[in-house]
């Protein structure tokens, strides 16, 4: 099984983020939002651009002034086992309404992979 994250941040920022949080998976940089179409990831362009820009300076280079919404996709080979996409409006930049908890993600993953 392979786990990875995708964000609009630079690879250097994601590397620092991964190290700071001791994440055991790869983070991929997608500043042009190419993964949005491939994986059907919602893109947010309604959040406060000024606040977003302060947190994510790479946004100034994006034509749509947007960022990827949170998603959780679980695949086995070419079969998609589970998909959760943030489709409701973000309440803030640090947490999305309805996002599965880390324990919820582990539980879903374990249930679908083992059984």
N, C-alpha and C positions, 0 to 999 in steps of 0.2 A: 504494500500500500504506500502511496506517496501523498504527503500533505504539503500544501503550499498556500501562501497568501499572496494576494495581488493588491497593490495600492498605487496611487498616482505619485507618491513620493519618489525621490531619486534613489538609486541603488545604495548610495552612501547613507542616506537617511534611514533606509530600511535595514541596512546592516547594523547601524547604531541601535535602532529600535529592537531588532532581533537579539542583539547582545544584551541590551539593558533589561529586557524581559525574559532572557534565557529561553527563547523560543526554540523548540527542537525541530523546526521545519524552515524551509526556504521561503523567503519573501521576494516576489517578483515586482519590478518597477514597470508601470504602464502609464507614463505621463500623457499619452495621446488617447487613452481610453479604448484601445483596440480590443481589449478583452470584453468590453461591454457587449458588443455585437456577437462575438463568438460564444460567450456563455450566458447571454441574455441577462446581463447585470444592469439593474436600473442605475441611471445616472442622475445625480442631484444637481440642479442648477438654481434652485429656489432658496437655498440657505444664504445667509448674509455673506456676500462675497468679501467684504472687508474683514470680517472675523475669520472666514475661511483662509483668506490670503495670509493673515498673521500667523495662522497655525501651519499652513502648507504653502510656502512661498513658490513652489513649482506651479501652482495654479495660474500664475500670471502668464505662463506660456501656453495655456490651453485656450483654444479658440472659443469654446463654449463656456469658459469660466465655471467648470463643473468638476465633480468628483464622483467616484464610484460609490454606490450605496452598499451597505453590508449584504453579503450573501454567504450561504453555507451550502455547498454542493458535495455530494458523496457519490463516487463512481466506483464500480468494480469493472475493470476493463473498459468496454465501450457502453456498459449499461449504467444508466443513472439510477441510483438507488434512492436518493433523497434530494430534495431541493427546498431551501428556504431563501426567499429574496425579500429584502426590505422594500416594500411598496408603499407603505404609509409615509406621511410626511415626517421628517426627522424632527424630534423634539429639541435636540441640541446636537452639537458636534461630537460629543463624547459618548453618546449612547443612543441607540435607535429603539423606537417603540416596538415591542414584540420580539426583540432579538433573543434567540435561545441563549440560555446561560452556558458557561463553559461545561458545567456538569451535564446539562441537557444535551450538548453536542456529543460528549463522551458516551452518554447513555444511548443516544440514537445510533451512533457509530457502532458501538458494541453489539446492539440488538440486530442491526442490519447485516453486519459482517459475520456474526456467529450464528445467525439464525433464522 
